[in-house]
Amino acid sequence: MIITQTPFRISFFGGGTDYPDYFEKYGGGAVIGTAIDHSAYLSVARFYSKLFDYSIRIAYRKVECVRTIDEIEHAPFRECLRHCGITGDVEINYTGELPSFSGLGSSSSFVVGLLNALHAFQGKVRRPLDLAIEAILLEQDVLKEAVGCQDQVFAALGGFRLVEFRRRDDIVVHSVPMKPNRLEELEGQLLLLHTGIKRRAADVANHYIRKLEEQRKQLVRMREMVDEGYAILTGGGELTKFGALLDEAWMLKRSLDPNISNPEIESIYRRGVEAGALGGKLLGAGGGGCILFFVPQERRKAVRDSLPELTEIPIQINFPGSHIIHA
């Protein structure tokens, strides 16, 4: 049995510039973010179909037992199997530590982890960046999902990264060099909360992808913030500037499309800032899912108490990329 562990991610700056419609037209995009210690787990095992009346068994929130690939309802399972040329005699199980539609890149972590497991099942090894690009092309070209290119990179490579996008097959990944004590200081000021609002990221993203020309000014500024964020993190100054930059990033992001925010999200953000957060943002495409606040340690309890209806998700950052934990 092959088991892979693939991390979810938090994106700080540059989201939106990682869509091919933007970076291939306007000369490059970039993001800065980190893989976190919550993951997708995929197991793949050989299945002796001659003993049963089905050839493929897959389990996620439901179980599908089918004779052929074409009968599989779950499109990413179906197309990953087809892509890898596996037509039967296989059992696959998925477990996610956090729910879908949380803004943490879970759908891409699923695809990256599944491709990694299926390749290993066939005795093949993929370089992490090749695995990320493979997942990008499958999600965008085969599954026709309105997704960017950052989630697959964080899922495959992990770590704390600045990622530059030139073309879909020309992606440059830089580590963000931070001393352990500074990384720990940043981690201690991040507060991740689940809003309880479910939304499908592609549905929200579809709205503003169609209007990239109108939003070019905002997206250019969002790309600039990647370099500013990198300078703050790798410099020796106060990290409070990082929180202020997150606040600006959220104001820009919410201006891209009215579907990105709503009165409930606005209330959550306002209460968090009034209680002491220096900034924050809704993660993913918008509309719901998780919200991230940057909060000085001495104000953390006040911010947490101001939002008692939300569930906190403790996190560690700079987590490794997709890897095999059992073979």
DOKEMI-689532 format. One record per residue: residue in three letters; x, y, z of N, C-alpha, C in turn. Coordinates in steps of 0.05 Angstrom, whole numbers, padded with zeros to 5 digits, always signed. Layout:
<atoms>
AlaXYZXYZXYZ...
</atoms>
This chain:
<atoms>
Met+00017-00024+00000+00000+00000+00000+00017+00025+00000Ile+00010+00044-00017+00024+00070-00018+00007+00090-00004Ile+00018+00106+00015+00004+00127+00028+00020+00153+00025Thr+00007+00174+00015+00019+00200+00013+00007+00220+00032Gln+00023+00239+00042+00014+00261+00058+00021+00287+00043Thr+00000+00304+00039+00004+00328+00023-00008+00351+00038Pro+00007+00372+00042-00002+00394+00060-00022+00413+00046Phe-00038+00426+00063-00054+00449+00054-00036+00473+00057Arg-00047+00497+00049-00030+00520+00048-00044+00545+00057Ile-00028+00565+00065-00038+00593+00070-00024+00611+00050Ser-00039+00627+00036-00027+00646+00017-00029+00674+00029Phe-00007+00689+00030-00007+00715+00042-00012+00737+00022Phe+00004+00737+00001+00003+00759-00019+00005+00748-00047Gly-00007+00763-00066-00004+00756-00095-00026+00739-00107Gly-00044+00729-00090-00066+00713-00101-00081+00728-00123Gly-00087+00714-00144-00100+00727-00167-00080+00730-00190Thr-00055+00736-00183-00034+00739-00204-00024+00711-00213Asp-00033+00690-00199-00024+00663-00206-00043+00650-00226Tyr-00062+00664-00238-00079+00654-00259-00066+00658-00286Pro-00065+00638-00303-00052+00641-00329-00063+00664-00345Asp-00089+00669-00343-00101+00692-00357-00088+00718-00350Tyr-00076+00719-00326-00062+00744-00317-00032+00742-00325Phe-00018+00722-00314+00011+00722-00316+00021+00717-00345Glu+00006+00703-00361+00015+00699-00389+00010+00723-00406Lys-00008+00740-00398-00015+00763-00413+00000+00788-00405Tyr+00005+00791-00378+00016+00815-00368+00045+00812-00358Gly+00058+00790-00364+00086+00789-00359+00094+00778-00332Gly+00079+00760-00321+00088+00747-00296+00072+00753-00272Gly+00068+00733-00255+00054+00737-00229+00072+00725-00207Ala+00064+00728-00183+00079+00717-00160+00062+00716-00135Val+00068+00697-00118+00054+00695-00092+00075+00689-00071Ile+00067+00695-00046+00083+00686-00023+00065+00673-00003Gly+00073+00650+00007+00056+00635+00025+00071+00612+00037Thr+00056+00595+00051+00069+00573+00065+00051+00548+00066Ala+00063+00525+00065+00049+00500+00071+00045+00498+00101Ile+00023+00486+00110+00017+00484+00138+00015+00455+00147Asp+00013+00450+00173+00014+00423+00183-00013+00409+00184His-00030+00414+00164-00055+00400+00161-00055+00389+00132Ser-00063+00365+00128-00057+00351+00103-00080+00335+00092Ala-00076+00327+00067-00092+00307+00053-00077+00281+00052Tyr-00090+00259+00058-00078+00233+00058-00091+00216+00037Leu-00076+00204+00019-00086+00186-00001-00071+00159+00001Ser-00087+00138+00001-00075+00111+00001-00084+00097-00024Val-00065+00082-00036-00071+00067-00060-00061+00038-00056Ala-00078+00019-00061-00071-00009-00057-00081-00026-00080Arg-00068-00049-00084-00077-00067-00105-00102-00081-00096Phe-00120-00085-00115-00146-00096-00109-00151-00119-00128Tyr-00157-00142-00117-00160-00167-00134-00189-00169-00144Ser-00194-00156-00166-00222-00153-00176-00235-00179-00184Lys-00219-00199-00190-00231-00225-00199-00248-00237-00177Leu-00243-00229-00152-00258-00240-00129-00283-00223-00123Phe-00288-00202-00138-00310-00184-00132-00325-00178-00158Asp-00347-00164-00155-00362-00156-00179-00357-00127-00187Tyr-00334-00116-00179-00326-00090-00187-00295-00090-00189Ser-00284-00070-00203-00255-00070-00208-00241-00046-00195Ile-00256-00025-00188-00244-00002-00175-00261+00006-00151Arg-00247+00011-00129-00261+00020-00105-00248+00046-00095Ile-00263+00067-00093-00253+00092-00082-00270+00101-00059Ala-00258+00113-00039-00272+00121-00015-00264+00150-00008Tyr-00283+00167-00004-00279+00194+00005-00302+00199+00024Arg-00319+00219+00021-00342+00222+00038-00364+00202+00031Lys-00361+00189+00008-00377+00167+00000-00359+00145-00012Val-00370+00122-00018-00355+00100-00029-00366+00093-00057Glu-00348+00091-00076-00356+00083-00103-00342+00056-00110Cys-00358+00037-00118-00348+00011-00127-00357+00008-00156Val-00339+00008-00175-00347+00009-00203-00330-00011-00219Arg-00340-00017-00243-00326-00036-00261-00306-00022-00279Thr-00312+00003-00287-00295+00018-00305-00291+00046-00296Ile-00270+00059-00306-00264+00087-00299-00287+00105-00306Asp-00299+00101-00328-00321+00119-00337-00344+00120-00318Glu-00347+00100-00301-00370+00099-00282-00364+00115-00257Ile-00340+00124-00253-00333+00139-00229-00346+00167-00230Glu-00360+00174-00209-00374+00200-00208-00354+00223-00200His-00336+00217-00183-00317+00237-00173-00297+00243-00194Ala-00299+00267-00207-00283+00273-00231-00253+00273-00226Pro-00243+00285-00204-00213+00284-00200-00203+00255-00197Phe-00217+00238-00182-00209+00210-00181-00208+00198-00209Arg-00230+00202-00223-00233+00190-00250-00210+00199-00269Glu-00205+00225-00270-00186+00235-00290-00157+00231-00281Cys-00152+00230-00255-00125+00223-00247-00118+00194-00254Leu-00137+00176-00249-00133+00148-00257-00129+00145-00287Arg-00146+00159-00302-00144+00158-00331-00117+00169-00340His-00109+00191-00328-00083+00204-00335-00060+00185-00330Cys-00061+00170-00309-00039+00152-00302-00041+00125-00316Gly-00063+00121-00330-00066+00096-00345-00073+00072-00327Ile-00086+00077-00305-00094+00055-00287-00124+00050-00291Thr-00131+00027-00300-00159+00021-00309-00173+00002-00290Gly-00160-00010-00271-00173-00028-00253-00154-00040-00233Asp-00165-00058-00216-00150-00072-00196-00137-00052-00176Val-00152-00032-00168-00141-00012-00150-00162-00003-00130Glu-00153+00002-00105-00170+00014-00084-00156+00039-00074Ile-00171+00061-00072-00160+00087-00064-00177+00098-00042Asn-00164+00109-00021-00179+00121+00001-00168+00149+00006Tyr-00186+00168+00011-00178+00196+00017-00188+00204+00044Thr-00170+00217+00059-00177+00230+00085-00165+00257+00085Gly-00181+00277+00092-00172+00305+00094-00174+00314+00123Glu-00153+00326+00134-00154+00335+00162-00173+00359+00165Leu-00177+00374+00144-00195+00397+00145-00215+00395+00122Pro-00239+00408+00125-00260+00404+00105-00253+00419+00079Ser-00266+00410+00058-00264+00424+00032-00277+00451+00034Phe-00271+00468+00014-00282+00495+00012-00274+00513+00036Ser-00249+00509+00046-00239+00525+00068-00220+00547+00059Gly-00213+00548+00034-00194+00568+00024-00165+00561+00029Leu-00160+00535+00035-00132+00526+00042-00120+00509+00020Gly-00132+00510-00004-00120+00495-00027-00125+00466-00026Ser-00146+00457-00012-00150+00428-00008-00154+00412-00034Ser-00168+00424-00053-00173+00410-00078-00147+00404-00093Ser-00129+00423-00094-00103+00418-00107-00086+00399-00091Ser-00087+00401-00064-00072+00382-00048-00082+00353-00053Phe-00108+00350-00057-00119+00324-00064-00107+00314-00090Val-00108+00331-00111-00098+00322-00137-00068+00316-00136Val-00052+00333-00124-00024+00329-00122-00018+00303-00106Gly-00032+00299-00084-00027+00275-00068-00035+00250-00082Leu-00058+00252-00097-00067+00228-00112-00048+00221-00134Leu-00039+00241-00150-00020+00236-00171+00006+00224-00160Asn+00016+00235-00138+00040+00225-00125+00037+00196-00118Ala+00014+00189-00106+00009+00162-00097+00006+00143-00121Leu-00008+00151-00142-00012+00134-00165+00015+00129-00180His+00031+00150-00182+00057+00146-00194+00074+00126-00178Ala+00074+00130-00151+00090+00112-00134+00079+00083-00136Phe+00053+00080-00139+00040+00054-00142+00050+00040-00167Gln+00057+00056-00187+00067+00045-00212+00098+00043-00212Gly+00110+00050-00190+00139+00048-00188+00153+00072-00200Lys+00139+00095-00203+00151+00119-00215+00155+00140-00194Val+00174+00158-00200+00180+00180-00182+00179+00206-00198Arg+00165+00226-00187+00163+00252-00200+00178+00273-00183Arg+00193+00290-00196+00204+00313-00181+00181+00331-00172Pro+00184+00343-00148+00162+00359-00137+00151+00380-00157Leu+00169+00396-00170+00159+00417-00188+00145+00405-00212Asp+00155+00382-00222+00141+00368-00244+00114+00359-00236Leu+00112+00349-00211+00086+00340-00200+00067+00363-00198Ala+00076+00387-00190+00059+00410-00188+00049+00418-00215Ile+00066+00419-00235+00058+00427-00262+00039+00407-00274Glu+00044+00381-00269+00025+00360-00278-00003+00365-00267Ala-00004+00371-00241-00030+00376-00228-00043+00401-00239Ile-00028+00422-00244-00039+00447-00256-00052+00441-00282Leu-00038+00427-00300-00049+00421-00327-00073+00404-00325Leu-00073+00385-00307-00096+00367-00304-00121+00382-00294Glu-00117+00399-00274-00139+00414-00262-00150+00434-00282Gln-00133+00448-00296-00142+00469-00314-00151+00459-00341Asp-00137+00440-00353-00143+00431-00380-00162+00408-00381Val-00161+00390-00363-00178+00366-00363-00203+00370-00346Leu-00199+00379-00321-00222+00382-00304-00236+00409-00308Lys-00222+00427-00323-00234+00453-00330-00241+00470-00305Glu-00225+00467-00285-00229+00482-00260-00218+00510-00262Ala-00232+00530-00251-00222+00558-00251-00203+00561-00227Val-00180+00549-00229-00160+00550-00208-00135+00563-00217Gly-00120+00575-00199-00094+00586-00205-00073+00565-00204Cys-00048+00573-00201-00025+00555-00202-00009+00554-00176Gln-00017+00568-00155-00001+00568-00131-00007+00544-00113Asp-00032+00536-00111-00038+00515-00092-00023+00489-00098Gln-00020+00482-00123-00007+00458-00131+00023+00459-00124Val+00035+00483-00126+00063+00486-00119+00068+00482-00089Phe+00051+00495-00073+00054+00492-00044+00049+00463-00036Ala+00029+00450-00049+00023+00422-00042+00047+00404-00049Ala+00059+00408-00072+00080+00390-00081+00107+00396-00068Leu+00114+00422-00064+00140+00429-00054+00140+00435-00024Gly+00118+00444-00014+00117+00451+00015+00134+00476+00020Gly+00139+00480+00046+00157+00501+00055+00144+00529+00055Phe+00160+00549+00061+00153+00577+00060+00165+00588+00035Arg+00149+00597+00016+00159+00602-00011+00150+00628-00023Leu+00167+00639-00040+00159+00660-00059+00160+00646-00086Val+00137+00646-00100+00135+00631-00126+00129+00650-00148Glu+00145+00649-00169+00141+00666-00193+00129+00649-00216Phe+00109+00661-00229+00096+00647-00251+00102+00662-00277Arg+00115+00649-00296+00121+00661-00322+00102+00649-00343Arg+00103+00622-00344+00084+00606-00360+00076+00583-00342Arg+00056+00568-00351+00047+00546-00334+00069+00525-00330Asp+00087+00523-00350+00109+00504-00348+00136+00518-00342Asp+00134+00543-00333+00158+00558-00326+00152+00572-00300Ile+00157+00558-00278+00151+00567-00251+00177+00567-00235Val+00183+00589-00223+00208+00591-00207+00201+00593-00177Val+00213+00576-00162+00206+00574-00133+00230+00582-00116His+00225+00602-00098+00246+00611-00080+00238+00605-00051Ser+00256+00596-00035+00251+00593-00007+00252+00621+00006Val+00237+00625+00027+00238+00650+00042+00256+00645+00066Pro+00281+00656+00065+00300+00650+00087+00294+00665+00112Met+00286+00651+00133+00280+00664+00159+00294+00648+00181Lys+00305+00662+00200+00317+00648+00223+00295+00635+00239Pro+00301+00612+00252+00280+00597+00267+00264+00614+00287Asn+00278+00632+00301+00264+00649+00320+00245+00668+00307Arg+00252+00679+00283+00234+00697+00269+00210+00682+00257Leu+00215+00658+00247+00193+00641+00237+00174+00635+00260Glu+00185+00629+00283+00168+00623+00307+00152+00647+00315Glu+00165+00671+00314+00151+00696+00321+00127+00701+00302Leu+00132+00697+00276+00110+00700+00257+00088+00680+00262Glu+00095+00655+00266+00075+00634+00270+00058+00641+00295Gly+00070+00652+00315+00055+00658+00339+00036+00681+00337Gln+00038+00696+00315+00020+00719+00311-00001+00714+00289Leu-00002+00690+00280-00023+00682+00260-00046+00668+00274Leu-00069+00677+00269-00094+00665+00281-00112+00657+00258Leu-00116+00631+00255-00132+00620+00233-00159+00611+00244Leu-00181+00622+00233-00208+00616+00242-00225+00607+00218His-00242+00588+00223-00261+00579+00202-00287+00594+00206Thr-00296+00607+00184-00320+00624+00186-00346+00607+00187Gly-00344+00582+00179-00368+00565+00177-00384+00570+00152Ile-00374+00588+00135-00388+00594+00109-00375+00577+00088Lys-00391+00560+00076-00381+00542+00055-00385+00555+00027Arg-00364+00553+00011-00367+00563-00017-00347+00547-00034Arg-00353+00545-00059-00335+00532-00078-00317+00553-00091Ala-00291+00550-00087-00272+00571-00096-00275+00578-00125Ala-00278+00557-00142-00280+00562-00171-00304+00579-00178Asp-00326+00576-00163-00350+00592-00169-00345+00621-00164Val-00330+00628-00143-00323+00655-00137-00302+00666-00157Ala-00282+00650-00162-00260+00658-00179-00270+00664-00208Asn-00289+00648-00217-00300+00652-00244-00309+00680-00249His-00319+00693-00228-00330+00720-00231-00308+00740-00237Tyr-00286+00739-00222-00266+00760-00227-00245+00753-00248Ile-00242+00728-00255-00224+00721-00276-00233+00733-00303Arg-00259+00736-00306-00270+00747-00331-00264+00777-00333Lys-00256+00790-00311-00253+00819-00311-00224+00827-00305Leu-00205+00811-00314-00177+00817-00307-00168+00844-00319Glu-00177+00851-00342-00168+00876-00354-00177+00900-00337Glu-00201+00898-00326-00211+00919-00309-00196+00921-00282Gln-00186+00898-00274-00173+00896-00247-00143+00897-00248Arg-00132+00903-00272-00103+00901-00275-00088+00919-00255Lys-00098+00943-00249-00085+00961-00231-00083+00948-00203Gln-00105+00936-00193-00104+00923-00167-00085+00900-00167Leu-00086+00884-00188-00069+00860-00189-00039+00867-00191Val-00033+00889-00205-00005+00898-00205+00005+00905-00177Arg-00013+00919-00162-00006+00926-00135-00003+00901-00117Met-00021+00881-00122-00020+00856-00106+00006+00841-00112Arg+00016+00843-00137+00041+00831-00144+00064+00845-00130Glu+00063+00872-00128+00084+00887-00114+00086+00880-00085Met+00063+00873-00073+00062+00867-00045+00077+00841-00038Val+00080+00823-00058+00095+00799-00054+00124+00806-00047Asp+00136+00824-00062+00164+00833-00056+00166+00848-00030Glu+00145+00864-00024+00146+00879+00001+00143+00859+00025Gly+00126+00840+00022+00123+00820+00044+00149+00804+00048Tyr+00162+00797+00026+00187+00782+00027+00208+00799+00042Ala+00209+00825+00036+00229+00843+00049+00224+00845+00079Ile+00198+00846+00087+00191+00848+00115+00200+00822+00129Leu+00193+00799+00118+00199+00774+00131+00229+00768+00133Thr+00244+00775+00113+00272+00768+00113+00290+00791+00124Gly+00278+00813+00131+00293+00835+00143+00293+00832+00173Gly+00303+00853+00186+00305+00851+00215+00286+00870+00230Gly+00267+00882+00215+00249+00901+00227+00225+00887+00240Glu+00207+00904+00251+00184+00894+00265+00165+00879+00245Leu+00154+00857+00254+00135+00842+00238+00108+00855+00237Thr+00103+00876+00253+00078+00889+00252+00071+00900+00224Lys+00092+00907+00209+00088+00916+00182+00075+00895+00164Phe+00080+00870+00171+00068+00848+00156+00038+00848+00160Gly+00029+00853+00184+00000+00854+00190-00013+00877+00175Ala+00000+00900+00174-00011+00923+00160-00013+00917+00130Leu+00007+00903+00119+00006+00896+00091-00016+00876+00085Leu-00021+00858+00103-00044+00839+00100-00070+00855+00099Asp-00073+00875+00115-00097+00891+00115-00101+00905+00088Glu-00079+00916+00077-00081+00928+00050-00088+00907+00029Ala-00076+00883+00032-00082+00862+00013-00111+00854+00013Trp-00123+00853+00037-00151+00846+00038-00169+00868+00026Met-00162+00893+00031-00178+00915+00019-00177+00914-00011Leu-00154+00907-00022-00152+00905-00051-00167+00880-00062Lys-00164+00858-00048-00177+00833-00057-00207+00836-00057Arg-00218+00848-00037-00248+00850-00035-00259+00869-00056Ser-00241+00886-00067-00249+00905-00088-00251+00892-00116Leu-00240+00868-00119-00240+00855-00145-00268+00846-00154Asp-00285+00838-00135-00311+00828-00142-00329+00828-00117Pro-00355+00835-00120-00373+00835-00096-00377+00808-00084Asn-00372+00786-00099-00376+00759-00088-00354+00751-00069Ile-00332+00766-00068-00310+00758-00051-00316+00761-00022Ser-00332+00782-00015-00339+00787+00012-00369+00788+00015Asn-00379+00791+00039-00408+00794+00044-00410+00806+00072Pro-00434+00814+00080-00437+00827+00107-00427+00811+00130Glu-00431+00785+00129-00422+00768+00151-00391+00768+00153Ile-00378+00766+00131-00348+00766+00131-00338+00794+00139Glu-00352+00815+00130-00344+00842+00137-00346+00846+00168Ser-00367+00835+00179-00371+00837+00208-00348+00822+00223Ile-00341+00798+00214-00320+00783+00226-00294+00798+00225Tyr-00288+00809+00202-00262+00823+00199-00262+00848+00216Arg-00283+00863+00217-00285+00888+00233-00281+00882+00263Arg-00295+00861+00272-00293+00854+00301-00264+00846+00308Gly-00251+00830+00290-00224+00822+00295-00205+00845+00297Val-00207+00864+00278-00190+00888+00278-00195+00906+00303Glu-00220+00909+00309-00227+00926+00332-00217+00914+00358Ala-00214+00887+00359-00204+00874+00383-00174+00874+00385Gly-00160+00881+00363-00131+00883+00364-00115+00871+00342Ala-00128+00858+00322-00114+00847+00300-00103+00870+00283Leu-00079+00868+00272-00067+00889+00256-00075+00886+00227Gly-00085+00863+00219-00093+00858+00192-00101+00830+00189Gly-00109+00823+00165-00117+00795+00159-00129+00793+00131Lys-00139+00770+00125-00151+00766+00099-00167+00740+00099Leu-00187+00740+00081-00201+00715+00076-00184+00699+00057Leu-00180+00673+00063-00163+00656+00047-00177+00644+00023Gly-00162+00638+00003-00173+00626-00021-00186+00647-00039Ala-00205+00639-00055-00217+00657-00075-00236+00677-00061Gly-00246+00670-00038-00265+00688-00024-00292+00676-00021Gly-00310+00691-00009-00338+00681-00005-00343+00666+00020Gly-00322+00656+00033-00326+00640+00057-00300+00625+00064Gly-00303+00603+00079-00279+00588+00086-00265+00599+00110Cys-00238+00599+00109-00222+00608+00132-00214+00637+00129Ile-00211+00650+00152-00201+00677+00153-00176+00677+00171Leu-00156+00691+00162-00130+00692+00176-00126+00720+00187Phe-00119+00722+00213-00113+00748+00225-00083+00748+00234Phe-00071+00772+00232-00045+00776+00243-00049+00791+00270Val-00042+00778+00292-00048+00789+00318-00024+00788+00337Pro-00015+00810+00348+00006+00810+00368-00002+00792+00391Gln+00017+00778+00403+00011+00758+00423-00006+00769+00446Glu+00000+00794+00454-00015+00804+00477-00044+00811+00471Arg-00051+00811+00445-00079+00817+00438-00094+00792+00428Arg-00080+00770+00428-00091+00746+00416-00117+00737+00430Lys-00117+00737+00457-00141+00728+00472-00164+00747+00466Ala-00159+00773+00465-00181+00792+00460-00193+00787+00432Val-00177+00782+00412-00187+00777+00385-00203+00751+00385Arg-00191+00731+00398-00205+00704+00399-00232+00707+00413Asp-00233+00722+00435-00258+00725+00450-00278+00741+00435Ser-00269+00758+00416-00288+00774+00401-00303+00759+00379Leu-00293+00734+00374-00305+00718+00353-00311+00689+00363Pro-00327+00687+00384-00331+00661+00398-00345+00641+00380Glu-00360+00650+00360-00375+00631+00343-00357+00617+00322Leu-00333+00627+00319-00315+00615+00299-00297+00594+00311Thr-00290+00574+00295-00272+00552+00304-00244+00559+00297Glu-00226+00558+00318-00198+00563+00313-00184+00538+00303Ile-00166+00541+00283-00150+00519+00273-00121+00524+00280Pro-00110+00511+00300-00082+00515+00307-00064+00507+00283Ile-00043+00522+00277-00027+00515+00254+00003+00518+00261Gln+00019+00503+00246+00048+00507+00244+00053+00511+00215Ile+00073+00528+00209+00079+00536+00182+00105+00523+00172Asn+00112+00527+00147+00136+00516+00135+00137+00485+00135Phe+00114+00473+00128+00111+00444+00129+00121+00432+00103Pro+00131+00407+00104+00142+00394+00079+00120+00389+00058Gly+00128+00387+00033+00110+00381+00011+00102+00352+00010Ser+00086+00345-00011+00076+00318-00014+00098+00297-00012His+00094+00277+00004+00114+00256+00008+00100+00230+00015Ile+00115+00209+00011+00104+00182+00016+00111+00175+00045Ile+00090+00168+00060+00095+00160+00088+00093+00130+00093His+00084+00116+00072+00084+00087+00073+00085+00075+00045Ala+00102+00056+00041+00104+00043+00015+00109+00013+00019
</atoms>
